[in-house]
Amino acid sequence: MGENLGNTLDQVRKRIDTLIEEKPSHKEILEFFKEVMTEQYRMRTSTNPVSIRIDGEKTQALIEGNPLLDKKELCLDVPSATKLFKKLCGLLSFNEDNSGDTKRIKQALLNKDINLEELFMHVGIENDEYISALSKRLKVKDDLLSFLAGNSVKPIFEAYASQLKGYVDQEIWWRGYCPVCGSMPFIAQFREEGERFLTCSLCGFEWRFMRLKCPFCENEDHKRLRYFYTNSEGTAYRVDVCEKCKRYIKTLDTREMAGEVILIIEDIGTLYLDVLAQREGYLSGGKTHGVVIN
């Protein structure tokens, strides 16, 4: 099960403060995410997801490749997600690049031009067409709206992952998408003995995966799989790319890293790797409900 879900708020804040000392150029984005994760932590500790009954049929479906949650039928804590959405909108309004968009979103909420329950459902099932259409109607950036909605429901899905973690057999599930909610991974890591684990971009669940295989297109041709890293950071932080689907995933080798490792924070602290990968023409394989501060 993902260790990130067990991190305390104090651990999160300490790790962010350490990264700020190491990478002062990332201070603004890291300080912003400290506030975001503080609000998410508060919501997660107060959210009680509806209990999911896992019967023999669900277990068999998991074996056949179907995740435990059906996101289209899932009961979301809309009041809590709405409260978090408004708080995150407030945090973003202080950023000069996003203040105009957040102002329009706040006005749309007042005018009831946004159905947040519907938005949360569509961002959960990763319906990009819905997000794009709504963004155009509101005249705001797609990634900003996706960021707000995605991070507002994330604590709910993390709570479901905590509830369902015991039902996943790591010896059976070797697929590139999450066994709990079906979303794609946003980051990978190598653990002791070189085992590779993927981390879900939505619920934070971690599951084992093959070392030489693309989680996005299942390419296993080692000649079309490669990785790169920067000399300054070394092999502890690298990017795995697939020449078949042209997607990438950042990978941490935790065997070479000392101290606390909190994956979502390490993801933010390695934005330079995203820039390098995207300059080479690769796309991020998993949604992280992206960074929206420039």
Secondary structure, 3 states (H helix, E strand, C coil): CCHHHHCCHHHHHHHHHHHHHHCHHHHHHHHHHHHHHHHHHHHHHHCCCCCCCCCHHHHHHHHCCCCCCCCCCCCCCHHHHHHHHHHHHHHHCCCCCCHHHHHHHHHHHHCCCCCHHHHHHHHHCCCHHHHHHHHHHHCCCHHHHHHHHHHHHHHHHHHHHHHHHHHCCCCCCCCCCCCCCCCCEEEEEECHHHCEEEEECCCCCEEEECCCCCCCCCCCCHHHEEEECCCCCCCCEEEEEECCCCEEEEEEEHHHCCCCCCHHHHHHHCHHHHHHHHHCCCEECCCCCCCCCC
